[in-house]
Amino acid sequence: MLNQVEITILAENRVNSMDLIAETGLSFHIASSEGNFLFDTGSKNAFLQNARSLGIDLGQVDAIIFSHGHYDHTGGLYHYLKEFGKATVICHYNIFHRKFRMYDGGRLEVGMPREEHELTSLGCKFIFKSSPYHLSENILSSGEIPRITEYETPTQVHKELVLESLITDELKDDMCLILNTRKGLIILLGDSHSGPVNSTKHAMRATGVKNVYAIMGGMNLVNEPQEKIESIAKGLKQINPRYIIPLHSTGFLALHYFYEVFKDKVLLLNTGDKFTLGD
């Protein structure tokens, strides 16, 4: 088990410091005795600028893990490669599928902004995994997350292009990062398109650990019905994590409801904030 972990939010939608930059997206830096990792890279290069401001050397990162293939979690990879010249990226096989978000009367492409060949030419090595993959003894990417709950289902606004046809994107590339610590699991979510309850239960099954210390990240609850938010809160309450840290795509309505239900278990963090497991 990990005795010490420091998780820094390098990119997020909110910021409290004039010295840092907010952007639509998410990026975490994880420093531990078993290595240094990035979980997602935000939309562009805010995570790089914020890391410099915070004194974090991203040149010492052992690997980058992608939660899924949307631009606001993967777009920064290009900028990382331009600065450092190499990277090892763990991600799902579907990461480069062309992805769209549908709107009334139109669509917006929301997938990876750069193609695989361009990124590999800049020094990126991709490790494609659909099952749990250990980056170290106590840090692993989840692989595909089974959809078990009835209330955490893919929305119809997400599509992918397959054989020139737009079909519902089930976002099988959605993964979480799991840290097994002495206080229990810390589960990092990108957008949690599989659902935070499904993701957490999968992490518990993958590790055999029942105690959850913290669930941290985007929960994809913006514009979702109140009934779904309440069902997810009920599911999380049964899991009983010590902390819930909603970020990015969780949305203010869900955040407010989580405060009502979980009270001091909910931490409101922003770009530049750290979540630390120390002595």
N, C-alpha and C positions, 0 to 999 in steps of 0.2 A: 504493500500500500504506500501511496505517496504521503510523506510527512509534511512537505511544504510545497505550496503552489501559489503562484501569483498570476492572476488573470487581469490583463489590462485591456480596456475597451479602446481600440485605436481608431475606430470609425463607427459612428452611430448617427441617428437622425437629430439628436439633441446635443448641445454643448453648453457648458456654463462658464468656460474660460475664454477670454479674449485671445489667448495665446494658441488656441487650438481651432480646428476646422470641423464643422459638422458636414455630413453629406448623407444623402439617401443611400443606405447600405449598412453593412455590419462587418467588423473585423475585430478579432480578439488576438492578443499575444499571450501565449501561455509559457511561463517560465517555471521549470521544475527541476528536481534532481535527476530526472530521467530524460531531459532534453528541453529544447525551446522550439515552440511550434506557432504557426499562424493558422487560425481557423477563419477562413474567408478573408477577402482583401478589399471589400467595399466596392464602390462604383468606379473610382478613378485613383487618384494618388493621395487622398487625404490621410490615409493610414500611414504613408511614408512620412509626410510632413509632421504629423502628430507624433510619430515615433521619435523623430529627431528632436522635437520640442520636449519630449518626455525623457530623453536620454536613453532610449532603447535601441540597441544595435540589431537591426533586422538582418544584417549580414551573417549573424550567428544562428539563424533559424535552421533547424534540422529538416523540417518538412512543412509544407502547406497542405491543409486539408480543406476541401470544398464541401459545403453543406448541400449544394445543388447548383444547377447551371444557370441561374438567373444573373443578369448583368450586375446587379447591385451587391452581389457577393463574390463575383469573379473578375470584374472589370479591372481591378487593381493589379492583377497578375502581370499584365503587359508592362506596366510601369515598374513593378518590382524587378522584372527581368532586364529592363533597360538600365536599371541602376546597379544590379548585382551580378547579372550575367549568367545566373544559373538558379534552378529551383527544382525540388522534387515535390510533385503534387499528387496527393491521394484523392481519388474521386471515383464516381460511378461511371460505368460504361456509357450512359446516356448523356453525359455532361455536355456534349457538343450537338445534341439534337436542336433543331431550330424551334424556338419556343415563342409563343405569342400570348398576349393578354387581349381578350376581346372587349370591345366597347360598342355602344350603340352606334351602328353605322361604320365601324372600322375596327382595326386591329393595330396593336403595337408590338413590335418585335422586342422581346425581353430576355433573349438567351445570351450566351457567351458573345461578347463583342469582337473577339478575335478567333480565328480558326486555329485548329490544332497545329498545322504545319508551320504557321507563323510563330507560334509560341515555342515549338520545339527548335526552330531555327535560331531562337534567341537563347537557347540553353535550358529549356524546360524538359524534365523527364516526368512523364505521366505514369502513375501506377493505378490501373483501373481495377476496382474491387466492388463486388455486389454483396459480399458477406463481411462479417466483422474482421477487422484487420488491426493487429497490434503494431503500434508505432514504438512502443516500449512495453515493459512488463505490465504497467498499470495505466497506460493510455492507449485507447483504441478508437478507431472510427467504427460506426455502427453497422455499415452496410445497409442494404434495403431494410426498411422498417415495416413489418406487417401491419395492416390496417385492421384492427380488431374491434374497436369501439364503433357503435352505430352513429355517433354524432361527429366523428372526425373523418369526413369524406371529402374527396377532391371537388373543388368548385368547377363549374362549367366555363368560367371565364378563362381558364388556362388551357391552351391548345398547343399541340406540336405538329410539325409538318412531317408526314410519313408517306412516301411514295406519291408526292404531290397532292396529298389530301390532308386537310386539317382535321385532326381527331382530338378527343379529350386527352390532355396531358395528365396522366396519373401521377406524375412526378416521382417515379420510382428512383430517381437519382437523389431524392431527399435523404440526407443522413444527419446524424448528430455525432458529437465527439464526447467520449466517455472517459472520465478521470476517476480512478478508484483510489480514494484517499482514506486516511485513518479515521475520518469522521463520516465516511459514507461516500456515495457517488456524487460527483459534480457533472452535470449533463449540460453541454453547450448546444444550443439550437441556432440554426441559421434563420429560416422562416418557419420551420416545423410544419411543412405542408402535410406531413403524415399525422400531425396532431401532437401536442405536448404530452398527452397521456399515453398515446401509442408509443411515442419515442422513449418516454421514461420507462414504461413497462418492458420495452425491448431491451433497453440498457440493463435493467435488472436481470432479465433472462440471460443476456449475453455474458454477464459477469458472475451471476449467481449471488449477487449482493442485494439484500433487501432494503438496506438503509440508504435513503437519498438525502444528501446534505444540501444540495442546491440545484435548481433548474434555472438556467440563465440564457436569455436570448429572445429572438423574435418568435412570435406565436401565431402570426398570420390571422389576426382576429379583427382587422380593420374592416368595417362594413359588414361584419358577420352578425346574424340575428342574436338577440339577447338570450334566447333559449340555448343556443350553442355555447355561448360564453358561460352560462350557468352550468351546463352539463360538464364542460371542461373543468370548471372550478370544483365541481363535485368530485370528478375523477381525481383531480390533484389532491383534494382533501383526503381522500382514501389512501393515497400514497404517503401523505404526510411528510413532505420535505421540510427541512429546517428553514430554508430560504427559497423564495421565488423572486427572480430578477427579470421582469418583463422589459424587453427592449424592442426597438426598430418597428416591426410590423404588428406588434401586439395591439396598438391603438389605445386611445385615451379612455374609451368606454370600458374596455376590458380591464385596463389598468385600474380604473376607479372601482370597478366591481371587485377585483382581486383585493384591493385595499379593504373594502368592506368585509370580505369573507376571511382573509388571512391576516389582516392587521399587521403586526410588527414582523411577520414573516416576509413581507414584501419590501424589497429594497429598490429605490429609484436611483439608478445610476445613469451616467451620461458619458459622452466621449471624454477619455482621459482618466476616468475613474478606475480604481482597482478593486478586485475582490481577492482577498488574500487568506490563505490557510497557513498560519504560522505556528510557532511553538505554543 
